[in-house]
Amino acid sequence: MFDNKKVVIIGDRDGVPGPAIENCIKTTKGEAVFSSTECFV
């Protein structure tokens, strides 16, 4: 699904943070070009 794709990651402070999602993407052939964790209030 992520083979040779560029991925923008926006994580949630109270949910799944960006670095955790980025680690999942690293196990595929996708490339995380931006990763951030935001607080949505």
PDB file of N, CA, C and O in Angstrom:
ATOM      1  N   MET A   1       0.820  -1.202   0.000  1.00  0.00           N
ATOM      2  CA  MET A   1       0.000   0.000   0.000  1.00  0.00           C
ATOM      3  C   MET A   1       0.866   1.269   0.000  1.00  0.00           C
ATOM      4  O   MET A   1       0.513   2.254  -0.649  1.00  0.00           O
ATOM      5  N   PHE A   2       1.988   1.254   0.717  1.00  0.00           N
ATOM      6  CA  PHE A   2       2.842   2.427   0.808  1.00  0.00           C
ATOM      7  C   PHE A   2       4.117   2.288  -0.020  1.00  0.00           C
ATOM      8  O   PHE A   2       5.028   3.105   0.117  1.00  0.00           O
ATOM      9  N   ASP A   3       4.198   1.286  -0.861  1.00  0.00           N
ATOM     10  CA  ASP A   3       5.399   1.080  -1.673  1.00  0.00           C
ATOM     11  C   ASP A   3       5.706   2.313  -2.506  1.00  0.00           C
ATOM     12  O   ASP A   3       4.880   2.768  -3.298  1.00  0.00           O
ATOM     13  N   ASN A   4       6.922   2.854  -2.313  1.00  0.00           N
ATOM     14  CA  ASN A   4       7.413   4.009  -3.069  1.00  0.00           C
ATOM     15  C   ASN A   4       6.505   5.233  -2.971  1.00  0.00           C
ATOM     16  O   ASN A   4       6.419   6.017  -3.916  1.00  0.00           O
ATOM     17  N   LYS A   5       5.832   5.399  -1.839  1.00  0.00           N
ATOM     18  CA  LYS A   5       4.966   6.563  -1.608  1.00  0.00           C
ATOM     19  C   LYS A   5       5.624   7.479  -0.591  1.00  0.00           C
ATOM     20  O   LYS A   5       6.355   7.014   0.284  1.00  0.00           O
ATOM     21  N   LYS A   6       5.371   8.769  -0.699  1.00  0.00           N
ATOM     22  CA  LYS A   6       5.802   9.751   0.282  1.00  0.00           C
ATOM     23  C   LYS A   6       4.614  10.011   1.215  1.00  0.00           C
ATOM     24  O   LYS A   6       3.483  10.179   0.758  1.00  0.00           O
ATOM     25  N   VAL A   7       4.880  10.042   2.528  1.00  0.00           N
ATOM     26  CA  VAL A   7       3.806  10.115   3.505  1.00  0.00           C
ATOM     27  C   VAL A   7       3.995  11.326   4.410  1.00  0.00           C
ATOM     28  O   VAL A   7       5.099  11.582   4.891  1.00  0.00           O
ATOM     29  N   VAL A   8       2.913  12.074   4.640  1.00  0.00           N
ATOM     30  CA  VAL A   8       2.889  13.168   5.602  1.00  0.00           C
ATOM     31  C   VAL A   8       2.134  12.651   6.826  1.00  0.00           C
ATOM     32  O   VAL A   8       1.007  12.168   6.711  1.00  0.00           O
ATOM     33  N   ILE A   9       2.766  12.757   8.000  1.00  0.00           N
ATOM     34  CA  ILE A   9       2.197  12.188   9.217  1.00  0.00           C
ATOM     35  C   ILE A   9       1.857  13.300  10.192  1.00  0.00           C
ATOM     36  O   ILE A   9       2.713  14.117  10.532  1.00  0.00           O
ATOM     37  N   ILE A  10       0.614  13.333  10.642  1.00  0.00           N
ATOM     38  CA  ILE A  10       0.200  14.269  11.691  1.00  0.00           C
ATOM     39  C   ILE A  10      -0.407  13.428  12.805  1.00  0.00           C
ATOM     40  O   ILE A  10      -1.520  12.916  12.685  1.00  0.00           O
ATOM     41  N   GLY A  11       0.350  13.298  13.892  1.00  0.00           N
ATOM     42  CA  GLY A  11      -0.111  12.524  15.030  1.00  0.00           C
ATOM     43  C   GLY A  11      -0.861  13.404  16.015  1.00  0.00           C
ATOM     44  O   GLY A  11      -0.893  14.627  15.876  1.00  0.00           O
ATOM     45  N   ASP A  12      -1.458  12.775  17.002  1.00  0.00           N
ATOM     46  CA  ASP A  12      -2.242  13.469  18.021  1.00  0.00           C
ATOM     47  C   ASP A  12      -1.601  13.232  19.381  1.00  0.00           C
ATOM     48  O   ASP A  12      -1.248  12.101  19.713  1.00  0.00           O
ATOM     49  N   ARG A  13      -1.451  14.284  20.166  1.00  0.00           N
ATOM     50  CA  ARG A  13      -0.800  14.194  21.474  1.00  0.00           C
ATOM     51  C   ARG A  13      -1.518  13.218  22.395  1.00  0.00           C
ATOM     52  O   ARG A  13      -0.867  12.472  23.126  1.00  0.00           O
ATOM     53  N   ASP A  14      -2.836  13.210  22.375  1.00  0.00           N
ATOM     54  CA  ASP A  14      -3.612  12.327  23.247  1.00  0.00           C
ATOM     55  C   ASP A  14      -3.945  10.994  22.588  1.00  0.00           C
ATOM     56  O   ASP A  14      -4.544  10.123  23.218  1.00  0.00           O
ATOM     57  N   GLY A  15      -3.567  10.832  21.344  1.00  0.00           N
ATOM     58  CA  GLY A  15      -3.839   9.592  20.619  1.00  0.00           C
ATOM     59  C   GLY A  15      -2.538   8.919  20.240  1.00  0.00           C
ATOM     60  O   GLY A  15      -1.732   8.574  21.104  1.00  0.00           O
ATOM     61  N   VAL A  16      -2.337   8.734  18.961  1.00  0.00           N
ATOM     62  CA  VAL A  16      -1.117   8.101  18.462  1.00  0.00           C
ATOM     63  C   VAL A  16      -0.166   9.206  18.006  1.00  0.00           C
ATOM     64  O   VAL A  16      -0.494   9.947  17.079  1.00  0.00           O
ATOM     65  N   PRO A  17       1.014   9.333  18.639  1.00  0.00           N
ATOM     66  CA  PRO A  17       1.954  10.386  18.259  1.00  0.00           C
ATOM     67  C   PRO A  17       2.622  10.122  16.910  1.00  0.00           C
ATOM     68  O   PRO A  17       2.719   8.981  16.460  1.00  0.00           O
ATOM     69  N   GLY A  18       3.074  11.190  16.283  1.00  0.00           N
ATOM     70  CA  GLY A  18       3.715  11.106  14.971  1.00  0.00           C
ATOM     71  C   GLY A  18       4.869  10.129  14.886  1.00  0.00           C
ATOM     72  O   GLY A  18       4.922   9.346  13.938  1.00  0.00           O
ATOM     73  N   PRO A  19       5.820  10.138  15.856  1.00  0.00           N
ATOM     74  CA  PRO A  19       6.942   9.201  15.763  1.00  0.00           C
ATOM     75  C   PRO A  19       6.517   7.725  15.773  1.00  0.00           C
ATOM     76  O   PRO A  19       7.177   6.890  15.155  1.00  0.00           O
ATOM     77  N   ALA A  20       5.436   7.404  16.461  1.00  0.00           N
ATOM     78  CA  ALA A  20       4.951   6.020  16.467  1.00  0.00           C
ATOM     79  C   ALA A  20       4.441   5.624  15.086  1.00  0.00           C
ATOM     80  O   ALA A  20       4.695   4.513  14.620  1.00  0.00           O
ATOM     81  N   ILE A  21       3.728   6.525  14.439  1.00  0.00           N
ATOM     82  CA  ILE A  21       3.235   6.258  13.087  1.00  0.00           C
ATOM     83  C   ILE A  21       4.413   6.173  12.117  1.00  0.00           C
ATOM     84  O   ILE A  21       4.428   5.337  11.214  1.00  0.00           O
ATOM     85  N   GLU A  22       5.403   7.056  12.319  1.00  0.00           N
ATOM     86  CA  GLU A  22       6.589   7.049  11.459  1.00  0.00           C
ATOM     87  C   GLU A  22       7.335   5.724  11.554  1.00  0.00           C
ATOM     88  O   GLU A  22       7.825   5.217  10.545  1.00  0.00           O
ATOM     89  N   ASN A  23       7.425   5.160  12.755  1.00  0.00           N
ATOM     90  CA  ASN A  23       8.077   3.855  12.912  1.00  0.00           C
ATOM     91  C   ASN A  23       7.318   2.764  12.170  1.00  0.00           C
ATOM     92  O   ASN A  23       7.933   1.838  11.640  1.00  0.00           O
ATOM     93  N   CYS A  24       6.013   2.855  12.123  1.00  0.00           N
ATOM     94  CA  CYS A  24       5.216   1.884  11.360  1.00  0.00           C
ATOM     95  C   CYS A  24       5.462   2.031   9.863  1.00  0.00           C
ATOM     96  O   CYS A  24       5.562   1.034   9.148  1.00  0.00           O
ATOM     97  N   ILE A  25       5.560   3.268   9.386  1.00  0.00           N
ATOM     98  CA  ILE A  25       5.807   3.512   7.968  1.00  0.00           C
ATOM     99  C   ILE A  25       7.181   2.993   7.563  1.00  0.00           C
ATOM    100  O   ILE A  25       7.359   2.513   6.444  1.00  0.00           O
ATOM    101  N   LYS A  26       8.163   3.087   8.479  1.00  0.00           N
ATOM    102  CA  LYS A  26       9.515   2.612   8.182  1.00  0.00           C
ATOM    103  C   LYS A  26       9.553   1.108   7.930  1.00  0.00           C
ATOM    104  O   LYS A  26      10.473   0.624   7.269  1.00  0.00           O
ATOM    105  N   THR A  27       8.584   0.361   8.437  1.00  0.00           N
ATOM    106  CA  THR A  27       8.552  -1.080   8.205  1.00  0.00           C
ATOM    107  C   THR A  27       8.013  -1.413   6.813  1.00  0.00           C
ATOM    108  O   THR A  27       8.110  -2.555   6.364  1.00  0.00           O
ATOM    109  N   THR A  28       7.445  -0.413   6.133  1.00  0.00           N
ATOM    110  CA  THR A  28       6.976  -0.599   4.758  1.00  0.00           C
ATOM    111  C   THR A  28       8.009   0.029   3.828  1.00  0.00           C
ATOM    112  O   THR A  28       9.086   0.424   4.275  1.00  0.00           O
ATOM    113  N   LYS A  29       7.698   0.122   2.572  1.00  0.00           N
ATOM    114  CA  LYS A  29       8.602   0.764   1.620  1.00  0.00           C
ATOM    115  C   LYS A  29       8.239   2.225   1.411  1.00  0.00           C
ATOM    116  O   LYS A  29       8.668   2.835   0.432  1.00  0.00           O
ATOM    117  N   GLY A  30       7.443   2.801   2.335  1.00  0.00           N
ATOM    118  CA  GLY A  30       7.069   4.206   2.243  1.00  0.00           C
ATOM    119  C   GLY A  30       8.135   5.105   2.827  1.00  0.00           C
ATOM    120  O   GLY A  30       9.014   4.647   3.557  1.00  0.00           O
ATOM    121  N   GLU A  31       8.056   6.400   2.503  1.00  0.00           N
ATOM    122  CA  GLU A  31       9.012   7.383   2.995  1.00  0.00           C
ATOM    123  C   GLU A  31       8.258   8.494   3.717  1.00  0.00           C
ATOM    124  O   GLU A  31       7.411   9.159   3.121  1.00  0.00           O
ATOM    125  N   ALA A  32       8.560   8.696   4.995  1.00  0.00           N
ATOM    126  CA  ALA A  32       7.948   9.775   5.762  1.00  0.00           C
ATOM    127  C   ALA A  32       8.702  11.064   5.463  1.00  0.00           C
ATOM    128  O   ALA A  32       9.858  11.212   5.859  1.00  0.00           O
ATOM    129  N   VAL A  33       8.058  11.996   4.769  1.00  0.00           N
ATOM    130  CA  VAL A  33       8.709  13.253   4.417  1.00  0.00           C
ATOM    131  C   VAL A  33       8.458  14.331   5.465  1.00  0.00           C
ATOM    132  O   VAL A  33       9.202  15.309   5.532  1.00  0.00           O
ATOM    133  N   PHE A  34       7.414  14.165   6.288  1.00  0.00           N
ATOM    134  CA  PHE A  34       7.106  15.103   7.360  1.00  0.00           C
ATOM    135  C   PHE A  34       6.385  14.345   8.453  1.00  0.00           C
ATOM    136  O   PHE A  34       5.473  13.563   8.185  1.00  0.00           O
ATOM    137  N   SER A  35       6.804  14.583   9.700  1.00  0.00           N
ATOM    138  CA  SER A  35       6.161  13.938  10.840  1.00  0.00           C
ATOM    139  C   SER A  35       6.043  14.940  11.965  1.00  0.00           C
ATOM    140  O   SER A  35       7.021  15.594  12.326  1.00  0.00           O
ATOM    141  N   SER A  36       4.851  15.064  12.522  1.00  0.00           N
ATOM    142  CA  SER A  36       4.617  16.016  13.597  1.00  0.00           C
ATOM    143  C   SER A  36       3.562  15.466  14.538  1.00  0.00           C
ATOM    144  O   SER A  36       2.708  14.672  14.144  1.00  0.00           O
ATOM    145  N   THR A  37       3.634  15.899  15.786  1.00  0.00           N
ATOM    146  CA  THR A  37       2.605  15.574  16.768  1.00  0.00           C
ATOM    147  C   THR A  37       1.952  16.871  17.201  1.00  0.00           C
ATOM    148  O   THR A  37       2.632  17.778  17.681  1.00  0.00           O
ATOM    149  N   GLU A  38       0.658  16.970  17.041  1.00  0.00           N
ATOM    150  CA  GLU A  38      -0.074  18.196  17.349  1.00  0.00           C
ATOM    151  C   GLU A  38      -1.069  17.957  18.478  1.00  0.00           C
ATOM    152  O   GLU A  38      -1.416  16.817  18.788  1.00  0.00           O
ATOM    153  N   CYS A  39      -1.517  19.039  19.080  1.00  0.00           N
ATOM    154  CA  CYS A  39      -2.536  18.987  20.130  1.00  0.00           C
ATOM    155  C   CYS A  39      -3.816  19.594  19.556  1.00  0.00           C
ATOM    156  O   CYS A  39      -3.870  20.793  19.282  1.00  0.00           O
ATOM    157  N   PHE A  40      -4.832  18.773  19.378  1.00  0.00           N
ATOM    158  CA  PHE A  40      -6.105  19.242  18.841  1.00  0.00           C
ATOM    159  C   PHE A  40      -7.077  19.413  20.002  1.00  0.00           C
ATOM    160  O   PHE A  40      -7.512  18.440  20.618  1.00  0.00           O
ATOM    161  N   VAL A  41      -7.406  20.666  20.285  1.00  0.00           N
ATOM    162  CA  VAL A  41      -8.308  20.959  21.402  1.00  0.00           C
ATOM    163  C   VAL A  41      -9.619  21.461  20.870  1.00  0.00           C
ATOM    164  O   VAL A  41     -10.524  21.768  21.646  1.00  0.00           O
TER     165      VAL A  41
END
